[in-house]
Amino acid sequence: MKASIIVGILLIALGAGILVLGNINYKTEEKVFELGPLKATAEKEKSVALPPLLGWALVIGGIAVLVVGSRKK
């Protein structure tokens, strides 16, 4: 399989994933205080918004890579 086909499929899949998910959630653990052997932490959930324009750009780019890669022989 040609490298351009693999790259094109990966770009399309990544772009579609961004369009479906919309954002990525993750948790962080932050130290509240530490006094000798006593420790307190707080778990916070954070979110990173992924712009739909990025997803569409990756999908269109993947399609372009597939088209250009299939024309070159």
MODELLER restraints for C-alpha pairs under 7 A, 6 or more apart:
rsr = mdl.restraints
at = mdl.atoms
rsr.add(forms.Gaussian(group=physical.xy_distance, feature=features.Distance(at['CA:4:A'], at['CA:65:A']), mean=6.30, stdev=0.5))
rsr.add(forms.Gaussian(group=physical.xy_distance, feature=features.Distance(at['CA:4:A'], at['CA:66:A']), mean=6.43, stdev=0.5))
rsr.add(forms.Gaussian(group=physical.xy_distance, feature=features.Distance(at['CA:4:A'], at['CA:69:A']), mean=5.41, stdev=0.5))
rsr.add(forms.Gaussian(group=physical.xy_distance, feature=features.Distance(at['CA:5:A'], at['CA:66:A']), mean=5.57, stdev=0.5))
rsr.add(forms.Gaussian(group=physical.xy_distance, feature=features.Distance(at['CA:5:A'], at['CA:69:A']), mean=6.68, stdev=0.5))
rsr.add(forms.Gaussian(group=physical.xy_distance, feature=features.Distance(at['CA:8:A'], at['CA:62:A']), mean=4.07, stdev=0.5))
rsr.add(forms.Gaussian(group=physical.xy_distance, feature=features.Distance(at['CA:8:A'], at['CA:63:A']), mean=6.25, stdev=0.5))
rsr.add(forms.Gaussian(group=physical.xy_distance, feature=features.Distance(at['CA:8:A'], at['CA:65:A']), mean=5.20, stdev=0.5))
rsr.add(forms.Gaussian(group=physical.xy_distance, feature=features.Distance(at['CA:8:A'], at['CA:66:A']), mean=5.23, stdev=0.5))
rsr.add(forms.Gaussian(group=physical.xy_distance, feature=features.Distance(at['CA:9:A'], at['CA:62:A']), mean=6.32, stdev=0.5))
rsr.add(forms.Gaussian(group=physical.xy_distance, feature=features.Distance(at['CA:11:A'], at['CA:58:A']), mean=5.47, stdev=0.5))
rsr.add(forms.Gaussian(group=physical.xy_distance, feature=features.Distance(at['CA:11:A'], at['CA:59:A']), mean=6.14, stdev=0.5))
rsr.add(forms.Gaussian(group=physical.xy_distance, feature=features.Distance(at['CA:11:A'], at['CA:62:A']), mean=4.79, stdev=0.5))
rsr.add(forms.Gaussian(group=physical.xy_distance, feature=features.Distance(at['CA:12:A'], at['CA:58:A']), mean=6.09, stdev=0.5))
rsr.add(forms.Gaussian(group=physical.xy_distance, feature=features.Distance(at['CA:12:A'], at['CA:59:A']), mean=4.33, stdev=0.5))
rsr.add(forms.Gaussian(group=physical.xy_distance, feature=features.Distance(at['CA:12:A'], at['CA:62:A']), mean=5.01, stdev=0.5))
rsr.add(forms.Gaussian(group=physical.xy_distance, feature=features.Distance(at['CA:15:A'], at['CA:55:A']), mean=4.01, stdev=0.5))
rsr.add(forms.Gaussian(group=physical.xy_distance, feature=features.Distance(at['CA:15:A'], at['CA:56:A']), mean=6.19, stdev=0.5))
rsr.add(forms.Gaussian(group=physical.xy_distance, feature=features.Distance(at['CA:15:A'], at['CA:58:A']), mean=4.77, stdev=0.5))
rsr.add(forms.Gaussian(group=physical.xy_distance, feature=features.Distance(at['CA:15:A'], at['CA:59:A']), mean=5.01, stdev=0.5))
rsr.add(forms.Gaussian(group=physical.xy_distance, feature=features.Distance(at['CA:16:A'], at['CA:55:A']), mean=6.29, stdev=0.5))
rsr.add(forms.Gaussian(group=physical.xy_distance, feature=features.Distance(at['CA:16:A'], at['CA:59:A']), mean=6.74, stdev=0.5))
rsr.add(forms.Gaussian(group=physical.xy_distance, feature=features.Distance(at['CA:18:A'], at['CA:50:A']), mean=6.63, stdev=0.5))
rsr.add(forms.Gaussian(group=physical.xy_distance, feature=features.Distance(at['CA:18:A'], at['CA:52:A']), mean=7.00, stdev=0.5))
rsr.add(forms.Gaussian(group=physical.xy_distance, feature=features.Distance(at['CA:18:A'], at['CA:55:A']), mean=5.21, stdev=0.5))
rsr.add(forms.Gaussian(group=physical.xy_distance, feature=features.Distance(at['CA:19:A'], at['CA:52:A']), mean=5.71, stdev=0.5))
rsr.add(forms.Gaussian(group=physical.xy_distance, feature=features.Distance(at['CA:19:A'], at['CA:55:A']), mean=5.39, stdev=0.5))
rsr.add(forms.Gaussian(group=physical.xy_distance, feature=features.Distance(at['CA:22:A'], at['CA:49:A']), mean=6.35, stdev=0.5))
rsr.add(forms.Gaussian(group=physical.xy_distance, feature=features.Distance(at['CA:22:A'], at['CA:50:A']), mean=5.45, stdev=0.5))
rsr.add(forms.Gaussian(group=physical.xy_distance, feature=features.Distance(at['CA:23:A'], at['CA:47:A']), mean=6.63, stdev=0.5))
rsr.add(forms.Gaussian(group=physical.xy_distance, feature=features.Distance(at['CA:23:A'], at['CA:48:A']), mean=5.47, stdev=0.5))
rsr.add(forms.Gaussian(group=physical.xy_distance, feature=features.Distance(at['CA:23:A'], at['CA:49:A']), mean=4.30, stdev=0.5))
rsr.add(forms.Gaussian(group=physical.xy_distance, feature=features.Distance(at['CA:23:A'], at['CA:50:A']), mean=5.09, stdev=0.5))
rsr.add(forms.Gaussian(group=physical.xy_distance, feature=features.Distance(at['CA:24:A'], at['CA:47:A']), mean=5.60, stdev=0.5))
rsr.add(forms.Gaussian(group=physical.xy_distance, feature=features.Distance(at['CA:24:A'], at['CA:48:A']), mean=5.20, stdev=0.5))
rsr.add(forms.Gaussian(group=physical.xy_distance, feature=features.Distance(at['CA:24:A'], at['CA:49:A']), mean=6.57, stdev=0.5))
rsr.add(forms.Gaussian(group=physical.xy_distance, feature=features.Distance(at['CA:25:A'], at['CA:45:A']), mean=6.92, stdev=0.5))
rsr.add(forms.Gaussian(group=physical.xy_distance, feature=features.Distance(at['CA:25:A'], at['CA:46:A']), mean=5.74, stdev=0.5))
rsr.add(forms.Gaussian(group=physical.xy_distance, feature=features.Distance(at['CA:25:A'], at['CA:47:A']), mean=4.37, stdev=0.5))
rsr.add(forms.Gaussian(group=physical.xy_distance, feature=features.Distance(at['CA:25:A'], at['CA:48:A']), mean=6.46, stdev=0.5))
rsr.add(forms.Gaussian(group=physical.xy_distance, feature=features.Distance(at['CA:26:A'], at['CA:45:A']), mean=5.75, stdev=0.5))
rsr.add(forms.Gaussian(group=physical.xy_distance, feature=features.Distance(at['CA:26:A'], at['CA:46:A']), mean=5.44, stdev=0.5))
rsr.add(forms.Gaussian(group=physical.xy_distance, feature=features.Distance(at['CA:26:A'], at['CA:47:A']), mean=6.32, stdev=0.5))
rsr.add(forms.Gaussian(group=physical.xy_distance, feature=features.Distance(at['CA:27:A'], at['CA:43:A']), mean=6.61, stdev=0.5))
rsr.add(forms.Gaussian(group=physical.xy_distance, feature=features.Distance(at['CA:27:A'], at['CA:44:A']), mean=5.54, stdev=0.5))
rsr.add(forms.Gaussian(group=physical.xy_distance, feature=features.Distance(at['CA:27:A'], at['CA:45:A']), mean=4.32, stdev=0.5))
rsr.add(forms.Gaussian(group=physical.xy_distance, feature=features.Distance(at['CA:27:A'], at['CA:46:A']), mean=5.94, stdev=0.5))
rsr.add(forms.Gaussian(group=physical.xy_distance, feature=features.Distance(at['CA:28:A'], at['CA:43:A']), mean=5.68, stdev=0.5))
rsr.add(forms.Gaussian(group=physical.xy_distance, feature=features.Distance(at['CA:28:A'], at['CA:44:A']), mean=5.35, stdev=0.5))
rsr.add(forms.Gaussian(group=physical.xy_distance, feature=features.Distance(at['CA:28:A'], at['CA:45:A']), mean=6.39, stdev=0.5))
rsr.add(forms.Gaussian(group=physical.xy_distance, feature=features.Distance(at['CA:29:A'], at['CA:41:A']), mean=6.46, stdev=0.5))
rsr.add(forms.Gaussian(group=physical.xy_distance, feature=features.Distance(at['CA:29:A'], at['CA:42:A']), mean=5.66, stdev=0.5))
rsr.add(forms.Gaussian(group=physical.xy_distance, feature=features.Distance(at['CA:29:A'], at['CA:43:A']), mean=4.43, stdev=0.5))
rsr.add(forms.Gaussian(group=physical.xy_distance, feature=features.Distance(at['CA:29:A'], at['CA:44:A']), mean=6.28, stdev=0.5))
rsr.add(forms.Gaussian(group=physical.xy_distance, feature=features.Distance(at['CA:30:A'], at['CA:41:A']), mean=5.47, stdev=0.5))
rsr.add(forms.Gaussian(group=physical.xy_distance, feature=features.Distance(at['CA:30:A'], at['CA:42:A']), mean=5.28, stdev=0.5))
rsr.add(forms.Gaussian(group=physical.xy_distance, feature=features.Distance(at['CA:30:A'], at['CA:43:A']), mean=6.28, stdev=0.5))
rsr.add(forms.Gaussian(group=physical.xy_distance, feature=features.Distance(at['CA:31:A'], at['CA:40:A']), mean=6.16, stdev=0.5))
rsr.add(forms.Gaussian(group=physical.xy_distance, feature=features.Distance(at['CA:31:A'], at['CA:41:A']), mean=4.35, stdev=0.5))
rsr.add(forms.Gaussian(group=physical.xy_distance, feature=features.Distance(at['CA:31:A'], at['CA:42:A']), mean=6.37, stdev=0.5))
rsr.add(forms.Gaussian(group=physical.xy_distance, feature=features.Distance(at['CA:32:A'], at['CA:40:A']), mean=5.40, stdev=0.5))
rsr.add(forms.Gaussian(group=physical.xy_distance, feature=features.Distance(at['CA:32:A'], at['CA:41:A']), mean=5.04, stdev=0.5))
rsr.add(forms.Gaussian(group=physical.xy_distance, feature=features.Distance(at['CA:32:A'], at['CA:42:A']), mean=6.38, stdev=0.5))
rsr.add(forms.Gaussian(group=physical.xy_distance, feature=features.Distance(at['CA:33:A'], at['CA:39:A']), mean=6.01, stdev=0.5))
rsr.add(forms.Gaussian(group=physical.xy_distance, feature=features.Distance(at['CA:33:A'], at['CA:40:A']), mean=5.48, stdev=0.5))
rsr.add(forms.Gaussian(group=physical.xy_distance, feature=features.Distance(at['CA:34:A'], at['CA:40:A']), mean=6.45, stdev=0.5))
